[in-house]
Amino acid sequence: MTTLTQNTLAVVCSGGPAPGINGVISSVTIEARKSGWDVYGIYDGFSHLAAGEKKITPLTIDMVSRIHSDGGSILRTSRFNPTKSEEHLRRVVEALTELGVTHLVTIGGDDTAYAASRIADYARNSLGLTINFAHVPKTIDNDLPLPEGIPTFGFETARSLGAQIVSNLMEDAKTTGRWFLAVAMGRVAGHLALGIGKSAGATITIIPEELPAGEKIPLSLVVDIITGSILKRLASGRNYGVAVTAEGLIERIRTEDLEAADCIEYDDHGHVRYAEINFSDVLKRELLKALNSLGIKMTINNKEIGYEVRCAPPNAFDIEYTRNLGYAAFDFLRRGGANALISIQNNQIVPIYFDEIMDPATGKTRIRKVNTDSIQYRIAREYMIRLEKRDFDDDAALEKLAATAGLTPGEFRNRFKYVTEF
């Protein structure tokens, strides 16, 4: 096997943006340059390399010394996946080897980590070259399989800014006497929604993890959970609130319900294009129908929270965290490490190898979901205003709730008690 003698490091950012990318680029570059390595920044993820184009920039200490507090990415980013075509994969590896790249730092999510592993395998098996990589996990969704309590970088900034937005909505709701529906990014996990809702003191937060695993649910369940929260607030004399939901709920809803709501499109293979569904619009429309059926007039506004938090300047936590991760990624490579995701646990650099985080059932990286048995989740539930089983055990409370909904206690029980099972 051939090993290139001059150490040359390439940095690639892929996937969606997250606060702190520049901090990783900065510390990786500074440490590599201090050690005498050449460093290239690759523009727009793997997209240009896959086309045989070398759109790169040599990175120097002067270029990166003050970028750690900036949002976005000086190298930009792309979701292009080079592993879907062997021709693209070959071009990426050839372009990197022509540049003399011996080491690679990838910054991204699970797809980027997988691409990096395929690139390393292709270089070794097809060209007899060694390209060792370290992957720095990035996503505001916080759903990569790190140990519990260790966030992916960017999450804390996204949560902080999202919480500020929702706090402002809470004040607006109180001032104007209305409800807001806020849908937070999160493909399949509810970390960001729960973090935002809990930090902002939202009235209620709903995440996919609290629903039956593996089952499709009726859209009416989500609507009734929120309706119950609104009714409980009205019964206590408060006509306002904010409901935060995770966008990942949309993929848990029965297709026939989405069709009935006239909100879905299909791709050429007949798959639902979930990304094209404005979930907050759907929820607002169905929630207004439910309230109108009870004779309740309510002003409801909806808000999607996601794009405005992805390129925000990182907060102090993520600035420090990403500089640490960048240092750790280079230190791992410098010491001869290869082909692992980089984490910091108990103030130590801990590489996580891919066989430790792969799901054998799917062949892909495991997804970290919210642990609904955790103290963090239990406390979050404790401070939500939502229908609970005890509301149906107290006759006086039940009568008040039923009167608010214009129903008899029996009718209210039949309509809403089922939501307390979730």
N, C-alpha and C positions, 0 to 999 in steps of 0.2 A: 504494500500500500504506500502510495506517495504522500508525503507530508510537506507542504510548502514551508520554507524555512523562515521567511520574513513574516512576522506577525502583523496581520492586517485585519482590522475589525470593521464590520459593516453594521449599521443600525437601521432597522426597518420598523416602521409603525404601520399597523394594519387594524382593520375593524373601525368601529365608531370612536369618535373622540372621547376623552375623559380628562378632567383636570389633573395636571401633574405630568403629562407626557414629557414636557420640556425639562422637567427636573431629572427624569431618567436619562434623557439624551445628554444633559449637561454633565452629570456625575460620571456616566460611562465614558464620555469623551475625555474629561479631565483626567481620570485615573489611567485610561489607556495611553493618552499622550504623555503623562508623567512617566510611564513605564517604557516609553520609546516606541509604542505601536503607532502604525498609521490607522486613521479612522475615516471611514466614508459614511456619509448620511445618504440613504436611498430615498428619493422622493416618491410619494404616492404609493406606498406599500410595495407589493410585488408586481404591480400592473405594468410598469415600463420594462422591468427585467424580463417579464414573460413575453414581451414583444421584441426582445433582443436589444432594447435600448438602455443605455447606461445614463439615466438622468440622476446624477449624483452630485454631491458636494463634499470636498474634503472638510472635515470638521476640525477646528482648532480650539484651544482653550479660550482665546480671545473671543471667538464667535459665540461660545456657549456659557461664559462665566456668569452672565446675569439673566439668563433666560428662565431660570428655575421658578420664578414667580409669575411667569406669563401663562395665560391660557392657550388653548390650541396646541398646535405642533408645528415647529419650524420646518419639519420634513413633510408636513401634511399627512394624510392617511387615505387608505382605500380599502374597500371590502373585497377587492379582487382575490379570488382563490386559485392559486396556480396548480393545485392538486387535481383539479377536475379534468385536466388535459395533460397527457404525458409530454406532449410537445411543449406546452407552457413550462412544465416542470424542468424539462431539459434545458430550455432557454435560460431559465432563472439560474440553474446551476452553472451553465457555461458562462453566463455574464459575470457571476460572482467569481468564478475561477480565473477568468480573464483579468479581473481586477486584482487578483492575487489574494482574495479574501480567505483567511484561515479560520476566522471566528465570526459568529453572528449573534447579535443581540436583537431579539424580536420583542416588540412591545404590543400586546394585544390580548385577545380573548382565547377561547378554546380552539377556534378555527385557525387562528394564527399559530398557536402552539403546534397543532397538528401539521400545518404547512411546513413549519420549521423542521419537524421530525422527518417529514418526507424528503425535504431538501437534503438533509444530512444523510439519509439512507441512499438517495439517488447518487449523491456525490461519491459515497463510499463504494456502492455496488456497481455503478456504471463507469465511473472515471477513476476509481482507485484513489480518490482524494479525501482528505479529512477536513470537514468543515464542522467544527464544534459550535454548538449554540447554547445560549442561556435565554430562557423566556421569562419576561417580566409580566405578570398577569395584570391586565387592565380591563375594568368595566365598571360603569356606574351601577350596573345591576347587582354587583356583589355576589354573583352566583357561581364563581369558579370554586373548585373543591379544595380550598384552603381549610385549615383547621378552624373549628368554630371560634368566633370572636376575633379572627384576624381578617380585616377587610381587604378587598381588592382596592388598589389605589384609584382615586377619583370619587369613590363612593362617599367619603365623608364630606367632601366639598359639595357634591351634588345634593346630599341630604341637607346640608346646612342652608344652601341657597333655596332648595325646594321648600324647606320648613319656613324660611322667610316669606316666600310667596304665599304659602298656605296661611301663615299667620296674618298676612295682610288681607287675604280673603276672609278669614274669620272676623276681622274687624269690620270689613265691608258688610259681611252678612249681618252682623249685630247692628250696624248703623242703619242699614236699609231694610232690614226685616226680610231676608231672603235666604235661599240655600245655594251653595255652590257644589258642583260635582267636579272633583279634580282627579284626573287619571294620570298616574305616574308611570314612567317607563319601567320596564321589567319584563323581559320576554316570557319567562315561565315562572319566575320566582318573585316573591313580594317584598324583598329586603328594602328596596328604595321607598316603596309606598308606605310600608310600616314605619321605617325610620323617619320619613317626612311627617306622617300623621301623628306619630308619638311625640316627636320633638315640637311640633306646632300646636299640639293639643287639639287636633281635629276632632270633630264630634264622633266620627266613626271611620274606621279603616277596614277595608275588605281585601283579602289576599287569597290567591289560589290555594295555598297550603291548608287553609281551614276547611276546605271542601273535600268530599270523599275522593280519595286517590284513585286515579284512573277512570273516573266516571265523568260522563258528560252531564251537565246540569241544565235545567231550564233557565232561560233568561229571567223568568219571573221570580226565581229564587233571589237573585241579586237585587232585583227591583223591590221585592218584598222586605228584604233585610233593611234597605235604605228607607223604605216607606215606614217600617216599624220604628226606625230611629227618629224620623220626622214626627210621627204621631206621639212618641214618648216625650219629645221636646215640647210639642204643642200642649200636651197634657200638663206639663210643668210650667206653662206660661211663656215659653220661649219659641218664637216663630222663625228661628234662624239656625244655621249650622253649616258645616262643611263635611262632605263625605269624600274620603280619599279611597280610590280603588287602584289596583295594579292592572296594567294593560294586559298582563298575562291571563286575566280572567276570560278574555275574549275567546281564547283557544279552548277553554273549558266548557263553553256554551254549546248546546245542541245546534247542529247545522240547520235543522228545520226551523228553529226559533229565529236564527239570524235571517233565514230566507223570508220568514213571515214579517220580520222587521224591515225587509226590503233594503238591506244594507250590504250585501255581499256580492263579490265578483269571483269568477273562477279563472284559473290559468289554463294554458293549453292542455294540461294533463288532468284537468278536472279538480284540482286542489283549490281549496278556499284561499283567497289572497287576503290573509288577515291584516297585512300591513296597510291595506287600502281602506280598512274599516276605521272610521272615527268613532271609537268606543264611547267617548263622552257624549257625542251627539245621540247615539243609540240609547244610552242610559237616560239621558234627559227626556227624550221623546217618550220612552216607555214609562218612566217615572211620572211624568205629567198625566199620562193616561190613567195610571193607577190612582193617583191623587184625585183626579177629576171624577173617577168612578165612586169615590167616597164623598164627593161634594166639597173637596178641599181645594181652594184656590191658592196657589203658591208660585212666586217668582223663583225660577231656577236658572242659574247660569252655569255653563260648563267650561272647563279649562284643562288642556293637555299640558303636562309638565314633563319636559324631557330635553328638547333641543336647546332650551335656554340655559341648561345647567351643564351641558357637555364640554363647552369650551370656556367656561368661567375660569378666572384666575384661581389657582388652587389656594385653599386656606392653609394656615400654618401647619396643620397636621399633615396634609398631603405634600406640602413642600418638603418637610423633613422626611416623610415616609419615602417619597420617590427618590430623593437624593440617597437615602440609605439603600433602596433597592437597586439603583444604578451602580452604586459602589459594590454592592453584594454580587451583582451579575458579573461585573468585570473581575472581581476577586476570585469568583468561582472558576471563571475561564483561565485566568492567569495561573491558578494553581493546578491546572490540568483537568478541571471538571468539564463535563460534556453532556449536553442534551438533557436538560432538566429545567423544570419551572423553579424559579427562585422565590423563596419566602424568608421572612424573618420571624422566628419564633423564640420567645423568651430571650430576646436580645441577641440571638445567634443566627448566623446565616444557615438556612436549612434548605438544601435542594430537594425538590420533590420529583421523582422520576415517573415517567409516564405510565409504567405498569401499576403504579400506586394509585393513579387517579382515573384510570380507564374503567368504563362500565362494560363488563363482558357481554351484557345483553344487547347493547347498542353498538359496541365497538368505538364509541366516542367518549370524550371526557365526561366524567360524572358532573351533574349539576347540583350545586349546593342550594338547598331550599331552606326557607325559614323553619326553624325547629319550634313547632307549636307547643312542645312540652317545656320549653325553656322559660326561665324566669323573665327574660326580656319580653317574650310574647304574652305571658300571663299578666304582667303588669300593664302592658299596652291594652289588653282586653278590659282590665279592671277600670280603666279611666275612659272607656268608650261609653257613649250613650246608645244602647241598642237593646232590643227586646231580649230578656233573659227568662229562664224558666221560673224564677221567683216572681216575675211580674204576673204570671198566671196562677200563682198559689195564694196571692193576696187579693181577696174579693174586692176590697175597696179600690185598690190600684187597678184591677182589671175593669171594674165598672167605669172608672175615669178614662181609661184608655179607649174602651168601647164607645163611650159617649163622644169622645174626641173624633172618632172615626165614623160616628153616626150609625153604629152597629149595636146589637145586643151583646152582652158578655159572651153568650154562646156563639154567636156569629163571629165575633172577634177571635175567639179561641180557635174556631174552625179555620179561619182565614190565615192567622198569623203564628199560631203556636209552633208550627213545623220549623220556622226559621231559627228557633232556639236550639235546634239539634246541631247547629254548625257554629 
